[in-house]
Each structure stands twice: as C-alpha cells, then as structure tokens.
C-alpha cells in the first residue's frame, strides 16, 4: 500500500528537496551539454592546428628527405673515388639505409677538410670490412673510372635548391591568437530569476550613452544612467527587450551581434555574436517570462525573414523554432508571448493598400492561424497588456487573445 504524504509536517521540506533535485538535474544536463560544446570547439581547433602544421611542415619534410638522399649520394661517390684512388674493391652494403643522419652530420661538422672526412669514412669502413681486401685489376680500375666519369657528367648538384627554406613566423600575431583563444570562452554567471525585480513596472528609454527609467506606478522619470556600448543603437532597427534585470539588444546596425546590459551590476555590458540563427534589423522580440526571448521576422540582406527563433537567457544560446507564412511582403511585425503561443501583428502590402493581420504561432506545434484580417487599414502601433489584450492603433481596438473575442 502506497503511503500518502500530503498534509504531513515534512511536506514543505519534501517539496523544497524535490524542486532542488529538479534544478540539479537541469543544471547538470546543461553543464554536460556545455562541456561537450567546449570539447567540440577545442577538437575543431586541434584539427585546424594539426592541418596547418602538416601543411607548413610538408615542404620542409620533402626538402629534408631530398637533402638526406643527397648526403647519401655524395658519401657514396666519395667512397667510390676513395676506392679508385686506393685501387681497392668497393664493399657492397646498405649504407644508405643504415646511416644515422644526425651522426653523419656531426661527422661532417667535425671535419674541416675533405681529406679529414675521407679519413673518417675510411676508418669507419675498415672496422666494418674484413682484413683481406683484394686489389683492383687494370681492367676493373678503368671500368670504375669510366663509370665515374659518366656519373660526374650526369649528376650536378644545384646548391640553390639545397639551401634551407625559411618559415617567417609572425610572433606578435601568434601571441595575439593565443590571447584571443584564451578570451574566446567566458564563464558567465546565470541570470537570477527574481519575480519582483526593482526594474519591473518601468519603461526604459535607451540611447548610445545611457538610459532613463519611467515608473508606471509614480509616473516619474529617474535620473539618467550611463552605459558604454561597443556599437551604436539605431532607434528604428535595433531590437530591445527587458528580462530579469537585464536589457537585451539584437541586431540593428551590427546585424549579427547582441548585447546584454546588466542593470544590477553597474550597467555592465556583455557583447557577443548571434550564432546558430540569423541576425538582422527590425526583429520583433518578446520575453516569455521564464528563460526565452523570441526573435520573429526582421530583414537581412534585403530579404524579409519569416523565422521564429529563440534565445536562452540562462545559457546565452540561440536556436531555431520554426517559420510562419509571410503571405507577401510583411512589415512592422509585433510579437507577444501568451500561453505557449506567439501573437503576431503584421502589416502586409496588398493591392488594396497596407493592411494588417493578427496571427498566432503555436510554439508547441508550429501551427500558424490567422485570427483577424483587417481589410481597411494598417496598424500604426500596438501593445500587449501582459494579461490577454492586445491594443492596436490607429483604431485603438483591442483583441482579447484569452477568450478569442471579436474586434
């Protein structure tokens, strides 16, 4: 028989433990994914570095192999000349395969003349050969001299090709790349989910140098707060949204960048690339009240976008959600989140003029539905009351998205 725990004195503690366990699981899985992403990034860097190393070292290795072969050929020729001069039979051996190149190089460097080097070779070979070495006959000697004359005519060593190739290394750039790699990864503290944040119930007016706050409760403006941004704000094309004590800027002049301004932390700015989805200008943005900011539409490279993407404010990651039907040229898109749906107020250019439609996009199914098609006018501006009403200008009609009432 299963025991019922509801109403027990320890139930609040059990609820707290259960929520903590769920948070631990979510955080652990997120850290696992982050760990894999870091490993993937470094694996790509390793592969790139190894490929570049192979590319740079290949011609060096080819020339080293050529020089090693040349050294062996020259030593063989010196040995042949030495045997001719001493009128002795050459000894068959696999010297080319057995020679230790570093030892040969050390031997060459230790000799100041060709005579010293020949003596060194002779002393080394005498240890490897038997004591009884037969002398050359006159015919054998003439044959060796004739063969060597042909060799001297056929083989000419080009000193220019034997000069070592140089690799010019930009040490300053290498050090800069090292510093950039070290700065590529930044450990960012998660955004705390505070339900009653001091910046709630305010309107934020933002420009390149700072922002001011207008309180909806007192109807008063606060003093201006200064900020330092890495790029300029375009009031028409930069998308701005507030979430959990932070202001997020997407696209605009810098099409593929976003910025997070921390209102709690002395207005510190975090700036990064939009990765995984398209950037753009005039992107409609809205916050779901939890951890996602949705990016809808916008334009990029003179193309109107029909995308629905989202940004995870806990992990600072973008991912694609879906698309909605554009049904022609779409302008001035407004997006609002409510109960796992996005509500889009879109202006369309049609033969009868500029008109607007209200659409819903189901985030769970990806299904788009036309809720209202205004055939007489376009929307100048609109807003959502945060409950279940969207207000639209110029008619100032409201649409109840909670009960799906008519206009």
Protein Blocks (a to p, Z undefined) as FASTA:
>chain_A
ZZdfehiaklmmmmmmmmmmmmmmmmmmmmmmmmmmmmmmmmmmmmmmmmmmmmmmmmmm
mmmmmmmmmmmmmmmmmmmmmmmmnopacdddfkllmpcfklmmmmmmmpcbfklmmmmm
mmmmmmmpcfbdcdddfklmmmmmmmmmmmmmmpccdfklmpccdddddfklmmmmmmmm
mmmpccdddddddfbafkgoiacdddfkbccdddfklopacdddddddfbdcdfklmccd
deehiacdeehjllmbccdddfklgoiacddddehiacdehiacddehiapccdeeiiee
hiacfbdcdddfklopacdfbdcdfkiaaehiacddeehiacdddddddfkbpcdddddd
dfknopacdfbdcfkbccfbdcdehlapccddfklpacdfknopaZZ
